[in-house]
């Protein structure tokens, strides 16, 4: 059964310089609608800015002292284009109404004096139209979000399998290479066929250590990625941390390499931020990988600034450096080590991919931007109380919502 429209879900803002009109409007329609009023365009704009998310319909008189109604309508369109706009005008102001309609600034115009039953119907249809548009936008956003999460989840599973497989094969290869390197100088010495350099034990020891170090580095990178992908549902986000303390601890562990490259860090993260619930080993590794990325790629003597703030239910951490700004095409692929645009040594592309995966694991996201005045920024947004990645919306519920909106849409068109 179709649900009746809740006309108080979004408010109507009525702006008129006549106090009697404002009182009459509130008295006539206040039982059926949620109403804000203002007696001039400037005050109306202030209400719009304060209650932009609550208002679905703006109704304004044209002839008012100071700014006219069309001025307010245009500002409303710039501020929040979704809000429906209606102009109240006398017959003498029809030119202004027609001009506003032609300019696309209004949804409809209403003439004075009102016909209350007709105006009631106009207000209902306008709010129905606004609600349908809003719900359609929400449905589309939900669907796009679900598709994005499905794509990311599929890629994460694939990367986990790839990392685990490569790590296994590299460890096996390491055993063979190590055995060969240990036997090679002995065999060559026995056959008396090696040059002095090849028979030198120190050469082979250094060579062996170098090769083993490179293989272990690759294996460590893959282990980082695999660890980022693994999830223990019984210990998910069980650790409560203070961001400023966690960052300070990570920086303390890297104090020596930062000093060696003369990199200075300014930690401006306030200690008054709300706590975060995280998977602590993964979160610490995310910070470590970000800082090591800066260590590897920033020129000696560079500067790093850390800031953070609470935004709604999230905490946003920004890491800004003063190094050379990366071009946009590099930024687009910086979290993908397989992209031709990815910058820097390949291992740091894999590290940044691990950062991306850990952020997504926490229900957040990480992005990179080039600064307008040079430098680059990493922006990490994490929910204070993360939950599992949202599941795809139920298809039956999606269909039910869509059909309800389609029925209402048809009703609006029929009555328009």
Buried (B, 14 or more C-beta within 10 A) or exposed (E): EEEEBEBEEBBBBBBBBBEEBBEBBBEBBEEBBBBBBBBBBBBBBEBBEEEEEBBBBBBBBBBBEEBBBBBBBBBBBEEBEEBBBBBBBBEEBEEBBEEBBEEEBBBBBBBBEBEEEEBBEBBBBBBBBBBBBBBBEEBEEBBEEBEEBEEBBEBBEEBBEBBBEBBEEBEEEBEEBBEEBEEBBEEBEEEEEBEEEBBEEEEBEEBBEEBBEEBBEBBEBBBBBBBBBEBEEEEBBEBEBBBBEBBBEBBEEBEEEBEEBEBEBEEEBEEEBEBBBBBBEBBBBBBBBBBBBBBBBBEEEBBBBBBBEBEEEBBBBBBBBBBBBBEEEBBEBBBBBEBEBBBBEEBBBBBBBBBBBBBBBBBBBBBBBBBEEEBBBBBBBBBBEBEEBEEBBEEEEBEEBBEBBEEBBEBBEEEE
